[in-house]
Amino acid sequence: MSQTPDPSTSAAAPRRLYGRAKGHPLSARQQALVEGLGEQLTWPDEGALDPAALLPGFAAHVLEIGFGAAEHLIGQAQRNPGTGYLGVEPFLNGVAKALAGIEDHALKNVRVKRADARTEIERMPDGAFDRIYLLFPDPWPKSRHAKRRFVQADTARALARLLKPGGTLRLATDVRAYADHALPILLETPGLNWLADGPDSWRDNPADHIITRYQSKHLGDIDPVFMDFEKL
Ligand SMILES: C[S@@+](CC[C@H](N)C(=O)[O-])C[C@H]1O[C@@H](n2cnc3c(N)ncnc32)[C@H](O)[C@@H]1O
């Protein structure tokens, strides 16, 4: 399984990763897919990483951070075969589900990496993406755990850097503490402009959204909110 090192225990990992790295045992098929994860479905562990070189010939490139069980990643990739999708997720079972989805739908436009997205985004060039999704990131609702939340001033600056001018970042959450934490950070991030024109624009599922099993469980304390930011 050299392609899927456990990112929570990797000696090279510069940051501590919270949350689950593994869940229930993989099915035989998932195990085979993970073990066979070759360069054609992922990317190297080190070095600069250009999505346009990794998935050449696509009109646009999209990053999904923390894709969970991959319903949204695979669904979007099916809908948009002319767009290249990169997904980063440290949870082994999620990576296995993404690989099964890629195989089931014979997708040619998806690459996935079992990794901490904070590390992967540092490897990518400015303006690499037309769109970035950060959907229902682990909420860490207690204020003493706020530092564990994915959105921090440094990650927000990195996400802004990765977007092309006119590109968009979508954050979704159903946890008030996360929304209250992330919105001011993103509003203060140079180069990001919140595309909100009234409550409907953050309370409704966006027209292009795909609801995941996680979202449908409604584990948070508020109805889901969606915040789209444009790179100026
Ligand atoms: C609450 S789940 C939501 C999953 C999915 N986005 C959805 O909406 O169904 C949050 C996901 O973020 C992943 N995650 C946590 N920290 C991460 C990080 N540093 N980089 C990438 N993914 C991360 C978790 O493993 C988990 O799968």
The ligand as a Gaussian input file, in Angstrom:
#p B3LYP/6-31G(d) Opt

LIG

0 1
 C      -17.583000      15.738000       8.105000
 S      -16.741000      14.931000       6.821000
 C      -17.572000      15.526000       5.353000
 C      -17.269000      14.694000       4.145000
 C      -17.803000      15.207000       2.820000
 N      -17.203000      16.480000       2.436000
 C      -19.302000      15.330000       2.815000
 O      -19.802000      16.472000       2.770000
 O      -19.960000      14.291000       2.860000
 C      -15.192000      15.828000       6.789000
 C      -14.123000      15.119000       5.999000
 O      -12.937000      15.928000       5.978000
 C      -11.824000      15.059000       6.075000
 N      -10.669000      15.828000       6.545000
 C      -10.380000      16.192000       7.816000
 N       -9.230000      16.866000       7.868000
 C       -8.769000      16.941000       6.600000
 C       -7.615000      17.508000       6.003000
 N       -6.696000      18.136000       6.737000
 N       -7.443000      17.367000       4.670000
 C       -8.381000      16.743000       3.920000
 N       -9.499000      16.202000       4.432000
 C       -9.688000      16.298000       5.756000
 C      -12.280000      13.975000       7.026000
 O      -11.499000      12.801000       6.937000
 C      -13.718000      13.762000       6.584000
 O      -13.839000      12.786000       5.590000

